[in-house]
Amino acid sequence: MSENEKQLSNISKAATLEEIGEFWDSYSLADYWDQTYEVEFAVHAQRRRRVTLDPEVYAKLEGQARSRGLLPETLVNLWLAERLQGAGS
């Protein structure tokens, strides 16, 4: 068991993230509200960039993504990553 997985949850008595997930899939936080306390933490999310696409290009992209069961954004990221990797970047 890794350092991060040791006694992660006091309420569920779970030792792993999977066990915590299973616990909260079965129970409501409302039943344990009196055992909770307020915390503060910082979130450092990477900034995302927007790129505009021609409507016809987007329509084709959307069709390709749908046929693969993906969101258009996911498909664009996959394609760009492949292209950039092939370009040696």
N, CA and C atoms as an extended XYZ file, in Angstrom:
267
Properties=species:S:1:pos:R:3:atomname:S:1:resname:S:1:resid:I:1 pbc="F F F"
N         0.845       -1.177        0.000 N   MET     1
C         0.000        0.000        0.000 CA  MET     1
C         0.888        1.237        0.000 C   MET     1
N         0.607        2.200       -0.870 N   SER     2
C         1.432        3.398       -0.979 CA  SER     2
C         1.142        4.363        0.164 C   SER     2
N         2.014        5.349        0.311 N   GLU     3
C         1.872        6.367        1.347 CA  GLU     3
C         0.538        7.100        1.224 C   GLU     3
N         0.121        7.392       -0.014 N   ASN     4
C        -1.126        8.126       -0.242 CA  ASN     4
C        -2.366        7.314        0.088 C   ASN     4
N        -2.263        5.999        0.073 N   GLU     5
C        -3.433        5.165        0.271 CA  GLU     5
C        -3.630        4.730        1.715 C   GLU     5
N        -2.718        5.044        2.607 N   LYS     6
C        -2.844        4.645        4.001 CA  LYS     6
C        -3.892        5.496        4.705 C   LYS     6
N        -4.910        4.856        5.250 N   GLN     7
C        -5.967        5.497        6.024 CA  GLN     7
C        -6.416        6.817        5.408 C   GLN     7
N        -6.969        6.744        4.209 N   LEU     8
C        -7.411        7.930        3.506 CA  LEU     8
C        -8.702        8.516        4.060 C   LEU     8
N        -9.520        7.700        4.681 N   SER     9
C       -10.841        8.162        5.067 CA  SER     9
C       -11.196        7.709        6.472 C   SER     9
N       -11.531        8.669        7.318 N   ASN    10
C       -11.967        8.319        8.663 CA  ASN    10
C       -13.406        7.849        8.689 C   ASN    10
N       -14.252        8.413        7.861 N   ILE    11
C       -15.674        8.062        7.874 CA  ILE    11
C       -15.893        6.660        7.333 C   ILE    11
N       -15.341        6.357        6.179 N   SER    12
C       -15.594        5.054        5.552 CA  SER    12
C       -14.703        3.952        6.097 C   SER    12
N       -13.647        4.329        6.787 N   LYS    13
C       -12.637        3.374        7.283 CA  LYS    13
C       -11.952        2.652        6.125 C   LYS    13
N       -11.982        3.262        4.957 N   ALA    14
C       -11.378        2.686        3.766 CA  ALA    14
C        -9.876        2.941        3.758 C   ALA    14
N        -9.157        2.060        3.089 N   ALA    15
C        -7.706        2.193        2.998 CA  ALA    15
C        -7.239        2.551        1.592 C   ALA    15
N        -8.132        2.471        0.609 N   THR    16
C        -7.753        2.786       -0.769 CA  THR    16
C        -8.802        3.704       -1.388 C   THR    16
N        -8.430        4.357       -2.471 N   LEU    17
C        -9.377        5.210       -3.177 CA  LEU    17
C       -10.566        4.411       -3.698 C   LEU    17
N       -10.318        3.188       -4.138 N   GLU    18
C       -11.396        2.336       -4.648 CA  GLU    18
C       -12.402        2.024       -3.547 C   GLU    18
N       -11.919        1.724       -2.342 N   GLU    19
C       -12.810        1.429       -1.221 CA  GLU    19
C       -13.617        2.660       -0.823 C   GLU    19
N       -12.983        3.821       -0.868 N   ILE    20
C       -13.703        5.057       -0.563 CA  ILE    20
C       -14.822        5.256       -1.575 C   ILE    20
N       -14.521        5.061       -2.854 N   GLY    21
C       -15.534        5.195       -3.900 CA  GLY    21
C       -16.692        4.244       -3.703 C   GLY    21
N       -16.383        2.994       -3.372 N   GLU    22
C       -17.435        2.002       -3.137 CA  GLU    22
C       -18.311        2.407       -1.950 C   GLU    22
N       -17.680        2.918       -0.897 N   PHE    23
C       -18.436        3.348        0.285 CA  PHE    23
C       -19.413        4.453       -0.088 C   PHE    23
N       -18.921        5.512       -0.761 N   TRP    24
C       -19.783        6.649       -1.070 CA  TRP    24
C       -20.775        6.351       -2.184 C   TRP    24
N       -20.573        5.282       -2.939 N   ASP    25
C       -21.595        4.843       -3.892 CA  ASP    25
C       -22.806        4.277       -3.153 C   ASP    25
N       -22.592        3.817       -1.920 N   SER    26
C       -23.647        3.163       -1.151 CA  SER    26
C       -24.268        4.042       -0.070 C   SER    26
N       -23.560        5.092        0.362 N   TYR    27
C       -24.030        5.916        1.466 CA  TYR    27
C       -24.140        7.378        1.044 C   TYR    27
N       -24.913        8.137        1.805 N   SER    28
C       -25.104        9.562        1.539 CA  SER    28
C       -24.290       10.383        2.535 C   SER    28
N       -23.683       11.454        2.055 N   LEU    29
C       -22.946       12.357        2.930 CA  LEU    29
C       -23.868       12.959        3.981 C   LEU    29
N       -25.139       13.105        3.656 N   ALA    30
C       -26.102       13.671        4.603 CA  ALA    30
C       -26.138       12.866        5.904 C   ALA    30
N       -25.910       11.570        5.811 N   ASP    31
C       -25.920       10.718        7.004 CA  ASP    31
C       -24.686       10.918        7.879 C   ASP    31
N       -23.653       11.554        7.351 N   TYR    32
C       -22.385       11.713        8.064 CA  TYR    32
C       -21.983       13.183        8.209 C   TYR    32
N       -22.917       14.092        7.912 N   TRP    33
C       -22.589       15.514        7.885 CA  TRP    33
C       -21.976       15.998        9.202 C   TRP    33
N       -22.452       15.478       10.316 N   ASP    34
C       -21.936       15.908       11.616 CA  ASP    34
C       -20.497       15.471       11.863 C   ASP    34
N       -19.968       14.575       11.046 N   GLN    35
C       -18.587       14.109       11.186 CA  GLN    35
C       -17.633       14.836       10.229 C   GLN    35
N       -18.148       15.796        9.489 N   THR    36
C       -17.313       16.509        8.520 CA  THR    36
C       -16.837       17.832        9.110 C   THR    36
N       -15.870       18.430        8.462 N   TYR    37
C       -15.365       19.735        8.881 CA  TYR    37
C       -14.880       20.482        7.646 C   TYR    37
N       -14.870       21.799        7.762 N   GLU    38
C       -14.480       22.642        6.640 CA  GLU    38
C       -12.967       22.614        6.455 C   GLU    38
N       -12.543       22.559        5.205 N   VAL    39
C       -11.121       22.598        4.880 CA  VAL    39
C       -10.898       23.597        3.754 C   VAL    39
N        -9.678       24.055        3.630 N   GLU    40
C        -9.282       24.913        2.522 CA  GLU    40
C        -8.104       24.265        1.815 C   GLU    40
N        -8.088       24.383        0.500 N   PHE    41
C        -6.971       23.869       -0.278 CA  PHE    41
C        -6.885       24.639       -1.581 C   PHE    41
N        -5.708       24.643       -2.148 N   ALA    42
C        -5.480       25.349       -3.400 CA  ALA    42
C        -5.577       24.379       -4.573 C   ALA    42
N        -6.122       24.864       -5.662 N   VAL    43
C        -6.211       24.075       -6.884 CA  VAL    43
C        -5.406       24.809       -7.951 C   VAL    43
N        -4.473       24.113       -8.541 N   HIS    44
C        -3.628       24.695       -9.577 CA  HIS    44
C        -3.940       24.017      -10.907 C   HIS    44
N        -4.957       24.515      -11.574 N   ALA    45
C        -5.371       23.945      -12.854 CA  ALA    45
C        -4.633       24.660      -13.981 C   ALA    45
N        -4.253       23.885      -14.974 N   GLN    46
C        -3.615       24.489      -16.135 CA  GLN    46
C        -4.656       25.270      -16.936 C   GLN    46
N        -4.239       26.394      -17.435 N   ARG    47
C        -5.137       27.218      -18.244 CA  ARG    47
C        -5.354       26.556      -19.598 C   ARG    47
N        -6.594       26.507      -20.015 N   ARG    48
C        -6.935       25.948      -21.318 CA  ARG    48
C        -7.012       27.063      -22.343 C   ARG    48
N        -6.739       26.730      -23.585 N   ARG    49
C        -6.794       27.687      -24.684 CA  ARG    49
C        -7.938       27.319      -25.613 C   ARG    49
N        -8.523       28.301      -26.224 N   ARG    50
C        -9.596       28.104      -27.196 CA  ARG    50
C        -9.057       28.365      -28.599 C   ARG    50
N        -9.489       27.551      -29.535 N   VAL    51
C        -9.140       27.735      -30.937 CA  VAL    51
C       -10.450       27.738      -31.715 C   VAL    51
N       -10.664       28.748      -32.539 N   THR    52
C       -11.894       28.802      -33.323 CA  THR    52
C       -11.728       27.978      -34.595 C   THR    52
N       -12.814       27.332      -34.986 N   LEU    53
C       -12.817       26.498      -36.186 CA  LEU    53
C       -13.895       26.987      -37.138 C   LEU    53
N       -13.640       26.818      -38.396 N   ASP    54
C       -14.630       27.085      -39.421 CA  ASP    54
C       -15.825       26.163      -39.149 C   ASP    54
N       -17.051       26.652      -39.258 N   PRO    55
C       -18.224       25.827      -38.972 CA  PRO    55
C       -18.282       24.524      -39.780 C   PRO    55
N       -17.859       24.554      -41.038 N   GLU    56
C       -17.867       23.334      -41.848 CA  GLU    56
C       -16.839       22.327      -41.342 C   GLU    56
N       -15.672       22.833      -40.943 N   VAL    57
C       -14.636       21.961      -40.383 CA  VAL    57
C       -15.145       21.335      -39.093 C   VAL    57
N       -15.781       22.150      -38.244 N   TYR    58
C       -16.297       21.629      -36.986 CA  TYR    58
C       -17.371       20.567      -37.212 C   TYR    58
N       -18.233       20.780      -38.195 N   ALA    59
C       -19.279       19.792      -38.489 CA  ALA    59
C       -18.671       18.447      -38.873 C   ALA    59
N       -17.618       18.481      -39.703 N   LYS    60
C       -16.938       17.232      -40.087 CA  LYS    60
C       -16.250       16.600      -38.879 C   LYS    60
N       -15.604       17.442      -38.071 N   LEU    61
C       -14.949       16.962      -36.858 CA  LEU    61
C       -15.951       16.301      -35.929 C   LEU    61
N       -17.101       16.945      -35.752 N   GLU    62
C       -18.136       16.415      -34.879 CA  GLU    62
C       -18.609       15.044      -35.348 C   GLU    62
N       -18.776       14.892      -36.666 N   GLY    63
C       -19.178       13.594      -37.217 CA  GLY    63
C       -18.132       12.523      -36.975 C   GLY    63
N       -16.860       12.875      -37.191 N   GLN    64
C       -15.766       11.923      -36.946 CA  GLN    64
C       -15.719       11.524      -35.469 C   GLN    64
N       -15.861       12.512      -34.603 N   ALA    65
C       -15.815       12.244      -33.159 CA  ALA    65
C       -16.979       11.345      -32.749 C   ALA    65
N       -18.172       11.662      -33.224 N   ARG    66
C       -19.352       10.870      -32.878 CA  ARG    66
C       -19.183        9.426      -33.315 C   ARG    66
N       -18.628        9.215      -34.510 N   SER    67
C       -18.457        7.847      -35.004 CA  SER    67
C       -17.462        7.054      -34.161 C   SER    67
N       -16.584        7.760      -33.459 N   ARG    68
C       -15.603        7.110      -32.584 CA  ARG    68
C       -16.049        7.086      -31.124 C   ARG    68
N       -17.204        7.673      -30.835 N   GLY    69
C       -17.694        7.725      -29.458 CA  GLY    69
C       -16.913        8.695      -28.591 C   GLY    69
N       -16.395        9.776      -29.203 N   LEU    70
C       -15.594       10.758      -28.485 CA  LEU    70
C       -16.235       12.132      -28.566 C   LEU    70
N       -15.826       13.005      -27.673 N   LEU    71
C       -16.177       14.408      -27.796 CA  LEU    71
C       -15.276       15.033      -28.850 C   LEU    71
N       -15.754       16.037      -29.577 N   PRO    72
C       -14.899       16.694      -30.573 CA  PRO    72
C       -13.600       17.216      -29.969 C   PRO    72
N       -13.656       17.773      -28.759 N   GLU    73
C       -12.459       18.292      -28.107 CA  GLU    73
C       -11.420       17.199      -27.875 C   GLU    73
N       -11.893       16.022      -27.502 N   THR    74
C       -10.990       14.892      -27.262 CA  THR    74
C       -10.319       14.468      -28.553 C   THR    74
N       -11.094       14.387      -29.623 N   LEU    75
C       -10.534       13.986      -30.910 CA  LEU    75
C        -9.507       14.999      -31.414 C   LEU    75
N        -9.805       16.278      -31.271 N   VAL    76
C        -8.849       17.312      -31.676 CA  VAL    76
C        -7.552       17.163      -30.892 C   VAL    76
N        -7.651       16.972      -29.583 N   ASN    77
C        -6.443       16.808      -28.769 CA  ASN    77
C        -5.641       15.573      -29.182 C   ASN    77
N        -6.326       14.476      -29.473 N   LEU    78
C        -5.628       13.267      -29.930 CA  LEU    78
C        -4.915       13.513      -31.251 C   LEU    78
N        -5.625       14.100      -32.205 N   TRP    79
C        -5.034       14.363      -33.515 CA  TRP    79
C        -3.845       15.319      -33.428 C   TRP    79
N        -3.997       16.379      -32.663 N   LEU    80
C        -2.897       17.338      -32.533 CA  LEU    80
C        -1.688       16.712      -31.843 C   LEU    80
N        -1.932       15.919      -30.816 N   ALA    81
C        -0.818       15.250      -30.126 CA  ALA    81
C        -0.079       14.317      -31.074 C   ALA    81
N        -0.829       13.553      -31.889 N   GLU    82
C        -0.200       12.663      -32.870 CA  GLU    82
C         0.621       13.456      -33.877 C   GLU    82
N         0.046       14.534      -34.369 N   ARG    83
C         0.727       15.348      -35.375 CA  ARG    83
C         1.997       15.984      -34.810 C   ARG    83
N         1.905       16.494      -33.594 N   LEU    84
C         3.077       17.116      -32.975 CA  LEU    84
C         4.160       16.102      -32.636 C   LEU    84
N         3.748       14.913      -32.246 N   GLN    85
C         4.727       13.853      -31.962 CA  GLN    85
C         5.433       13.446      -33.244 C   GLN    85
N         4.711       13.358      -34.340 N   GLY    86
C         5.277       13.016      -35.624 CA  GLY    86
C         6.200       14.084      -36.160 C   GLY    86
N         5.983       15.324      -35.717 N   ALA    87
C         6.813       16.440      -36.152 CA  ALA    87
C         8.064       16.588      -35.299 C   ALA    87
N         8.213       15.704      -34.301 N   GLY    88
C         9.406       15.729      -33.455 CA  GLY    88
C         9.347       16.713      -32.314 C   GLY    88
N         8.185       17.226      -31.994 N   SER    89
C         8.040       18.196      -30.892 CA  SER    89
C         7.799       17.496      -29.585 C   SER    89
